[in-house]
């Protein structure tokens, strides 16, 4: 499990369920209306990336108000800068998401070091090129994935407030590497089908 995923779980646990409602609302909104709000989704995604990068490079590595200040500042900066070229940044965002998933997968199967990063860079270039040529479908896929991630994070924030259910969930995740990805895969696919059908019904192009 990467540091960022661990940090996110710590944040959900420390929120004591307070983060559940905004995450659930954001997740459902992106899953059903992501293609309509694609620009906002791209901006929010780069804001999250910017916040995470600033916390990683400038933070102390210990959870505290100082690290969160760097995160908020980086998020605002990246969000503002990404608003106007959002149409073109969709391709880069597709490459980032694909390479991030590939790096986690490579690490899980035992590929580390320079080989992991070289393969991750190759995946990023290929995914960026594909996203540039197929922006419409990539927008649907990205908003579906981000919406599913937000939805499951909201559910997890609630689960963490119930020790018995949380212990069962943690045991399932520890014993099988398929549980976590499966929980994201199912709502992502369902959202993709719904958004594509809705887009065709509206006969809309991005």
C-alpha positions, 0 to 999 in steps of 0.5 A: 500500500502506498503512502498516499493511500495510507494517508488517505485512510488515516484522514478518513479515520480521523474525520470520525465520519464527518468526511462521509457526507461530502464524499458521498455527495461528490461521488454520486454527482460525478458518477451520474453527471461527470460528463456534464461537469467534466471541466470541474472534475478535471480542475478538482483532480489537479487540485488534489494532485497539487495538494498531494505533491506539495504535502509530499515535497514541502511537508514534514511527513507528520500529520499536522496543520503545517502539512495541510496548509501546504496541501491547501495552497498547492491545491488552490494553485494547481486548480486555478492554473488548470481551469483554462487549459482543462480541455487539453489537460484531460489527456495528461490526467488520463496518463497520470491516473493510468500510470498511478494504477500501473505503478501500484500493480507493478509493486504488487507483483514484485517489480520495484526500482527503475524497472517499475518507474520505466514501465510506469512512464511508458504506460503514462505516455501511451495512456496520454496519447490514447486520452488525447485521441479519445477525449470523450470516452476518457472523460467518462472513464475518469469521472466514473473512476473518481466518482467511485473512489469518492463514493467508496471513501465516503462509505469507508469513512462511515464503516470506520466509525463502527469497529466490528464492521471495520475489523471485518473490512480490514481483515478482508482487505489484508487477506485478499488483494482483490477486494479493494480493486473490486470495490472500485471496479464495479461502481466505475463500470456501472457509472461508465455505462450510465454516462455513455447512455446519457451522453448518447441520449443527449447527442453531446460531444465534448 
